[in-house]
Structure formats: C-alpha cells, structure tokens
C-alpha cells in the first residue's frame, strides 16, 4: 500500500495536473481548494435533505464541482482546447431548481439573516463559501483564462444556495 504522504509539499509547493509546481498560496490552489471546501459543505447539507429531487441535484452539483476543481488544478501547459467541464444543461438544472424554489416561497422584501434550521444554516455556509470560490476564480481568470461556463455555474450556485 502506498503512503498518503509524499513529503514533496514540505517546502510549501504542490503540483498542478501536468506536473508544474507552484506555491500552495497560489491563486489557482486557493481557487480549487475553496471549491473543495464548498463540496465538503454541500456533503454536509445533503445529510439534512430528505427530498429526493434536492438530494439528486446536490449529488450532481458535487460531481460537477469535482470536475471544476480538476479543471482549475490544470497547469497552463497541460490545458489544451478542451470541452467545458460544465455543459449548458448543468447550468439549466441549477436555474430550474432556483425557479422551482422561488415559485414556492414569498417574494423577498428584506435582508435575510442566516439561520433557521440546520439545513438552511448549512445552505448559507454553502452560499458564502461559493461566493468566495467565485471571487477567487475571477481573480484567477485575470492571469489565466478560466472556462466561462465554469464561472457561470459557480455564480448560479451561490444564487441556488441563497434561495
């Protein structure tokens, strides 16, 4: 059995997909690390969800975010002309879920204080982590082009977790 630790990051660097080594504080690492954090919180949120449709969408979101993280972890030399990791239909799934939820709740007329139930509170944590991930991805895009659908998807997710 191979060991989990490699000791290659002991001096503060890590490898991107493709082999390029960067500092662990690099914006790319911050971006996909925050996507990973979001994915973990979504896993927690899913433990509070009983509705099959919502549970299925959360599972889909987790799978998409895994692919998003992999895409963000690719070094520039490794990126080729690749198809988006986020198909338009995946963005539509999130938009449709937002529309369904908005139709079932009263129109928002004031600010929302995070809280309420465990699921609502966890959804708010997902929302704030998602917004941080989005800010970091946008910052990454300033120096290294990021897939437009990927950015749209993360933007839509923060709306989803808000609603």
Secondary structure, 3 states (H helix, E strand, C coil): CCCCCCCCCCCCEEECECCCEEECCCHHHHHHHHHHHHHHHHHHHHCCCCCHHHHHHHHHHHHHHHHHHHHHCECCCCCCCCCCCCCHHHHHHHHHHHHHHHHHCCCCCCCCCCCCCHHHHHHHHHHHHHHHHHHHHHHHHHHCCCCHHHHHHHHHHHHHHHC
